[in-house]
Amino acid sequence: DAVAQALEMPEEQVKVHNQFLGGGFGRRAQADYAVQAALIAKAVGHPVKLIWSREEDIRQDAYRPAVLSRFKAALDESGSPVAWQNHFVDKHEPAEATHIPYEIANLDVQDFASPTHVPFGPWRSVDHSQHSFFTESFIDELAHAAGVDPYEYRRRLLSHDLRMRAVLDKAAQESGWDRPLPAGGGRGIALQKSFGTIVSQVLEVEVSDGQVRVDRVVCAVDPGFAVNPNGLIAQMESGVSYGLTAALYGEVSIRNGAVQQSNFDDYEMVRMSDAPKIETYIINSGESWGGAGEPGTPTVAPALANAVYDATKTRIRQLPLKIYDLGFRIEESAETG
């Protein structure tokens, strides 16, 4: 459609030869590269092969949005939330991304527009990746404010949804939630339903000299029914790797209207040497079937942030994690006891 419009020709005269290649993800929804190739071919009167350099690709992209989310809650005498307020900027899709699974009587969830000139594009798990970080971090804060174990706190707010609770229980059980960790170690948990599939993840981290290393990820997933268990496991592992890269390093900065990052030296990614052990446990509940390609990503960032808090008592409220000086925090907490 975009090529036909750019060349002012009928759509039936445009033929697309699809290639069996992966890795395009949400970026392939932007047709600028196809339009550019078509316009060049028209100008020179010959077929052309157009390849962008990685620098061109990173600096001429459509980016995951910057989002701000604010929370307030009221707790009763037992520490359970009776009111939950969440105001955030820019609602995209899917609509249910801001929904929380927990039983809270009074909810106020609102979004507000925040126009920007930065090109916006979809990213794996779209809004779920943002709101899972927000809500699962906040529910963790409420648990600590109530003086209740974060896993147990979530569990008691899920009495109305036994399917969600079963996934949470599986992740905690397989991770050995109550097993002590060595000094500098931390463990965090998160839960999210996205694209019809429920995922709970527990991350174990080690913080040393201000550096965070993710040692282990335990993933419990209920897709309704896993038609291809190996494929589902592969998607969970891929989603975890995606989520870790974004949570630890993912930052695109704009200065004077231009993207500053250009390649993997200044846009870091999780490498094989830093990849954690990932364990996936499948629950075939027999409920409606969900997806596999995106649900593994949303719970990574909040589980990571909650694990870092467990290890350092530093609450991560902004991503990526690399912006925090955790070495200073650890020394400070050690001096003050």
Residue pairs with C-beta under 8 A, 6 or more apart in sequence:
1 11
1 31
2 31
2 34
2 35
3 14
3 31
3 34
3 35
3 38
4 10
4 11
4 13
4 14
6 35
6 38
6 39
7 14
7 38
7 39
7 42
25 122
25 123
25 124
26 62
26 121
26 122
26 123
26 124
26 126
27 61
27 62
27 121
29 121
29 122
30 62
30 121
32 60
33 50
33 52
36 50
37 48
37 49
37 50
40 48
40 50
41 47
41 48
52 60
54 262
54 263
54 264
55 262
55 263
58 252
58 259
58 261
58 262
58 263
58 267
59 258
59 259
59 261
59 262
60 259
61 119
61 121
61 252
61 259
62 119
62 120
62 121
63 118
63 119
63 120
63 121
63 252
64 120
64 121
64 123
64 129
64 246
64 250
65 90
65 92
65 116
65 118
65 120
65 130
66 116
66 118
67 88
67 89
67 90
67 130
68 88
68 89
68 114
69 86
69 87
69 88
69 89
69 130
69 131
69 134
70 86
70 87
70 88
71 84
71 85
71 86
71 134
71 138
72 83
72 84
72 85
73 81
73 83
73 84
73 85
73 138
73 142
74 81
74 82
74 83
75 81
75 82
75 142
75 145
75 146
76 82
78 146
79 142
79 145
79 146
79 147
79 148
79 153
80 146
80 156
80 157
81 102
81 104
81 142
81 157
82 104
82 105
82 106
83 104
83 105
83 106
83 107
83 108
84 100
84 104
84 106
84 107
84 108
84 109
85 107
85 108
85 109
86 98
86 108
86 109
86 110
86 134
86 135
86 138
87 108
87 109
87 110
87 111
87 112
88 98
88 110
88 111
88 112
88 131
88 134
89 111
89 112
89 113
89 114
90 111
90 112
90 113
90 114
91 98
91 111
91 127
92 120
92 126
92 127
93 126
93 127
94 126
94 127
94 128
94 194
94 195
97 126
97 127
97 128
97 130
97 131
97 132
97 194
98 109
98 111
98 127
98 131
98 135
99 193
100 107
100 135
100 139
101 158
101 161
101 164
101 191
101 192
101 193
102 139
102 154
102 157
102 158
103 157
103 158
103 159
103 160
103 161
104 157
117 257
118 254
123 129
124 239
124 242
124 293
124 294
124 297
125 194
125 195
125 239
125 294
125 295
125 297
125 298
126 294
128 192
128 194
128 195
128 294
128 295
128 297
128 298
129 243
129 246
129 297
129 298
129 301
131 298
132 190
132 192
132 194
132 298
132 299
132 301
132 302
133 247
133 298
133 301
133 302
133 305
133 319
135 302
136 190
136 191
136 192
136 299
136 302
136 303
136 306
137 302
137 305
137 306
137 315
137 316
137 317
139 150
139 153
139 154
139 157
140 150
140 188
140 302
140 305
140 306
140 309
141 315
142 153
143 149
143 150
143 152
143 153
143 154
144 150
144 309
146 153
150 188
150 189
150 306
151 168
151 172
151 177
151 189
154 168
154 189
154 191
155 165
155 168
155 169
158 164
158 165
158 168
159 165
163 198
163 222
163 285
163 287
164 191
164 193
164 198
166 222
166 283
166 285
167 191
167 198
167 199
167 200
167 220
167 221
167 222
167 283
168 189
168 191
168 200
168 220
170 200
170 220
170 281
170 283
171 189
171 191
171 200
171 201
171 202
171 218
171 219
171 220
171 281
172 189
172 200
172 202
174 202
174 218
174 220
174 279
174 281
175 187
175 189
175 202
175 204
175 216
175 218
177 187
177 189
177 202
181 187
181 204
181 311
182 206
184 206
184 207
184 208
184 311
184 330
185 204
185 205
185 206
185 207
185 311
186 204
186 205
186 206
186 207
186 307
186 308
186 309
186 310
186 311
186 312
187 202
187 203
187 204
187 205
187 307
187 310
188 202
188 203
188 205
188 302
188 303
188 304
188 305
188 306
188 307
188 308
188 309
188 310
189 200
189 201
189 202
189 303
189 306
190 200
190 201
190 298
190 299
190 300
190 302
190 303
190 306
191 198
191 199
191 200
191 299
192 198
192 199
192 200
192 295
192 298
192 299
193 199
193 295
194 291
194 294
194 295
194 298
195 290
195 291
195 293
195 294
195 295
196 223
196 224
196 288
196 289
196 290
196 291
197 221
197 222
197 223
197 224
197 290
197 291
197 292
197 295
198 221
198 222
198 290
198 295
199 219
199 220
199 221
199 222
199 236
199 295
199 296
199 298
199 299
200 219
200 220
200 299
201 217
201 218
201 219
201 220
201 240
201 299
201 300
201 303
202 217
202 218
202 303
203 214
203 216
203 217
203 218
203 276
203 300
203 303
203 304
203 306
203 307
204 214
204 215
204 216
204 217
204 276
204 307
205 212
205 213
205 214
205 215
205 304
205 307
205 308
205 311
206 212
206 213
206 215
206 311
207 213
207 308
207 311
207 312
207 326
207 330
209 327
210 325
210 326
210 327
210 328
210 330
211 326
211 327
212 248
212 304
212 308
212 321
212 326
213 274
214 244
214 274
214 276
214 304
214 307
215 276
215 277
216 276
216 277
216 278
216 279
217 240
217 276
217 277
217 278
217 279
217 300
217 303
218 279
218 281
219 236
219 240
219 278
219 279
219 280
219 281
219 296
220 280
220 281
220 283
221 232
221 236
221 280
221 281
221 282
221 283
221 295
221 296
222 282
222 283
222 284
222 285
222 287
222 290
223 232
223 282
223 289
223 290
223 291
223 292
223 295
224 284
224 285
224 286
224 287
224 288
224 289
224 290
225 284
225 285
225 286
225 289
226 232
226 282
226 284
227 289
229 282
231 292
232 280
232 282
232 292
233 280
233 282
235 292
235 293
235 296
236 278
236 280
236 292
236 296
237 278
237 280
237 296
238 296
239 293
239 294
239 295
239 296
239 297
239 300
240 276
240 278
240 296
240 297
240 300
241 270
241 275
242 296
242 297
242 300
243 296
243 297
243 298
243 299
243 300
243 301
243 304
244 270
244 276
244 300
244 304
245 268
245 269
245 270
246 297
246 300
246 301
246 319
246 320
247 300
247 301
247 304
247 305
247 319
247 320
247 321
248 268
248 270
248 304
248 320
248 321
248 322
249 267
249 268
249 269
249 270
249 320
249 321
249 322
250 267
250 319
250 320
251 261
251 267
251 320
251 322
251 323
252 259
252 260
252 261
252 267
253 259
253 260
253 261
254 260
260 266
261 267
268 322
301 319
304 316
304 321
305 315
305 316
305 317
305 319
305 321
308 314
308 316
308 321
308 326
309 315
309 316
312 326
312 329
312 330
312 333
313 329
313 333
314 324
314 326
314 329
316 324
